[in-house]
Amino acid sequence: MFRFSSIIGAFAAMALATSSVSAFAPAMDVGRTTFRASRAVAAPSKSAVRSNKTELNMAATIDLKGKVAFIAGVADSTGYGWAIAKALANAGCTIIVGTWPPVLKIFERGLTKGNFDEDSILEDGSKMKIEKVYPLDAVFDSPEDVPEEIKTNKRYAGLDGYTIEEVAKAIEADYGKIDIVVHSLANGPEVTKPLLETTRKGYLAASSASAYSAVSLLQKLGPIMNEGGSFLSLTYIASEKVIPGYGGGMSSAKAQLESDTRTLAFEAGRKYGLRVNTISAGPLKSRAASAIGKEPGQKTFIEYAIDYSNANAPLAQDLYSEDVGNTALFLNSPLARTVTGVTMYVDNGLHAMGMAIDSKSFEGRPMVPE
Ligand SMILES: NC(=O)c1ccc[n+]([C@@H]2O[C@H](COP(=O)([O-])OP(=O)(O)OC[C@H]3O[C@@H](n4cnc5c(N)ncnc54)[C@H](O)[C@@H]3O)[C@@H](O)[C@H]2O)c1
């Protein structure tokens, strides 16, 4: 019954042989990566849009010089966090990031060794500089929350100050006020399980890491953000439509994240003059996502998801992490000064479809308008 879930679950679960498992999750090992979506295997329809990646150069019209952005959830160059950092850096923004302790060392080593140099090249030919990497575990609000087994865990050895409250204090000490906060992280230890089999512990863990973490980040960083600043998170369509296999309460966590976006837009808007939005992103063939979910003789889950999107979305074109980066740049810029409380789809329009037009049920019936 849940056959497909194991594939998708594996996609979300990732290669972390750790107690925590991510949803659209982190890579343990990093390096130079190819993170662009693969071309659809399914041939595009006649009406398909055949453009390549966007040629937009929004940085030319958006100037974020003098602004500081903190991007939580960057540990390699494959994910949406990196693409958002790059889009903001192209506009002159200062970039600082928060990295999960279990992958911090390998990320820092990769940065030092130049593993990400090629993926760091900005539009003017210079390299994106990540000014500071803060260890951040977004499931802990303050030092009292950190249990003994984490403090003594070898992946956290020698680290402190990684709770949200402490990171906010460190950022304030280093930069005073900042302008942009991006929440680009998710984690669901039971993501491979259908909701019907998810434990209370697993469900609450997904919610804590993937939804409450955003509330807490805004709580702690809101007071040190300049008026007119922007808070942005990343969500997924499983919040509102059934995506078999996106389990363990991850679909619930994304629904919370979207609902909280609206409530926080009101509260942080009135309290601090901040904007709060979320991007519902289409499937991205990150290196991490590609590494999992492959059953013998089959495509990886992400290849299925990308092909499904190409076959069924209004726009039959590839989605790149830069597309999400560009939308994030817009949402985090003064161009969007009146946009708040929004879930913005960057998914080639797939969310709008109510039927899979490539379904076997429609065999022989033309489904795409001439
Ligand atoms: N990849 C996709 O197809 C896709 C689609 C829609 C939404 N998203 C969302 O985009 C966001 C970024 O994911 P991504 O796919 O780019 O993968 P990613 O691996 O680049 O980002 C996830 C990050 O979360 C970090 N993380 C996990 N637990 C953490 C914790 N407790 N504290 C701090 N950091 C933690 C990981 O180390 C990793 O860096 C996530 O919210 C994800 O759900 C991804």
PDBQT file of the ligand as one rigid body, heavy atoms in Angstrom, charges set to zero:
ROOT
HETATM    1  N1  LIG A 401      14.813  19.900  -2.382  1.00  0.00    +0.000 N 
HETATM    2  C1  LIG A 401      13.543  20.060  -2.678  1.00  0.00    +0.000 C 
HETATM    3  O1  LIG A 401      13.072  19.529  -3.665  1.00  0.00    +0.000 OA
HETATM    4  C2  LIG A 401      12.652  20.952  -1.790  1.00  0.00    +0.000 A 
HETATM    5  C3  LIG A 401      11.347  21.236  -2.228  1.00  0.00    +0.000 A 
HETATM    6  C4  LIG A 401      10.540  22.078  -1.440  1.00  0.00    +0.000 A 
HETATM    7  C5  LIG A 401      11.023  22.599  -0.243  1.00  0.00    +0.000 A 
HETATM    8  N2  LIG A 401      12.296  22.290   0.157  1.00  0.00    +0.000 N 
HETATM    9  C6  LIG A 401      12.757  22.890   1.439  1.00  0.00    +0.000 C 
HETATM   10  O2  LIG A 401      13.900  23.674   1.221  1.00  0.00    +0.000 OA
HETATM   11  C7  LIG A 401      14.606  23.786   2.462  1.00  0.00    +0.000 C 
HETATM   12  C8  LIG A 401      16.067  23.487   2.203  1.00  0.00    +0.000 C 
HETATM   13  O3  LIG A 401      16.213  22.122   1.828  1.00  0.00    +0.000 OA
HETATM   14  P1  LIG A 401      17.115  21.620   0.605  1.00  0.00    +0.000 P 
HETATM   15  O4  LIG A 401      16.347  20.589  -0.140  1.00  0.00    +0.000 OA
HETATM   16  O5  LIG A 401      17.635  22.776  -0.143  1.00  0.00    +0.000 OA
HETATM   17  O6  LIG A 401      18.240  20.782   1.336  1.00  0.00    +0.000 OA
HETATM   18  P2  LIG A 401      19.534  21.229   2.153  1.00  0.00    +0.000 P 
HETATM   19  O7  LIG A 401      20.154  19.951   2.560  1.00  0.00    +0.000 OA
HETATM   20  O8  LIG A 401      20.360  22.181   1.371  1.00  0.00    +0.000 OA
HETATM   21  O9  LIG A 401      18.955  22.033   3.406  1.00  0.00    +0.000 OA
HETATM   22  C9  LIG A 401      18.513  21.467   4.604  1.00  0.00    +0.000 C 
HETATM   23  C10 LIG A 401      19.452  21.966   5.702  1.00  0.00    +0.000 C 
HETATM   24  O10 LIG A 401      18.836  21.775   6.972  1.00  0.00    +0.000 OA
HETATM   25  C11 LIG A 401      19.896  21.572   7.895  1.00  0.00    +0.000 C 
HETATM   26  N3  LIG A 401      19.355  21.067   9.157  1.00  0.00    +0.000 N 
HETATM   27  C12 LIG A 401      18.726  19.901   9.422  1.00  0.00    +0.000 A 
HETATM   28  N4  LIG A 401      18.369  19.855  10.713  1.00  0.00    +0.000 NA
HETATM   29  C13 LIG A 401      18.768  21.013  11.298  1.00  0.00    +0.000 A 
HETATM   30  C14 LIG A 401      18.717  21.557  12.608  1.00  0.00    +0.000 A 
HETATM   31  N5  LIG A 401      18.152  20.899  13.615  1.00  0.00    +0.000 N 
HETATM   32  N6  LIG A 401      19.261  22.790  12.815  1.00  0.00    +0.000 NA
HETATM   33  C15 LIG A 401      19.842  23.480  11.832  1.00  0.00    +0.000 A 
HETATM   34  N7  LIG A 401      19.928  23.018  10.549  1.00  0.00    +0.000 NA
HETATM   35  C16 LIG A 401      19.399  21.793  10.300  1.00  0.00    +0.000 A 
HETATM   36  C17 LIG A 401      20.799  20.595   7.161  1.00  0.00    +0.000 C 
HETATM   37  O11 LIG A 401      22.079  20.521   7.722  1.00  0.00    +0.000 OA
HETATM   38  C18 LIG A 401      20.797  21.217   5.759  1.00  0.00    +0.000 C 
HETATM   39  O12 LIG A 401      21.859  22.131   5.623  1.00  0.00    +0.000 OA
HETATM   40  C19 LIG A 401      13.931  22.812   3.434  1.00  0.00    +0.000 C 
HETATM   41  O13 LIG A 401      13.026  23.522   4.248  1.00  0.00    +0.000 OA
HETATM   42  C20 LIG A 401      13.169  21.895   2.502  1.00  0.00    +0.000 C 
HETATM   43  O14 LIG A 401      12.071  21.258   3.121  1.00  0.00    +0.000 OA
HETATM   44  C21 LIG A 401      13.111  21.487  -0.585  1.00  0.00    +0.000 A 
ENDROOT
TORSDOF 0
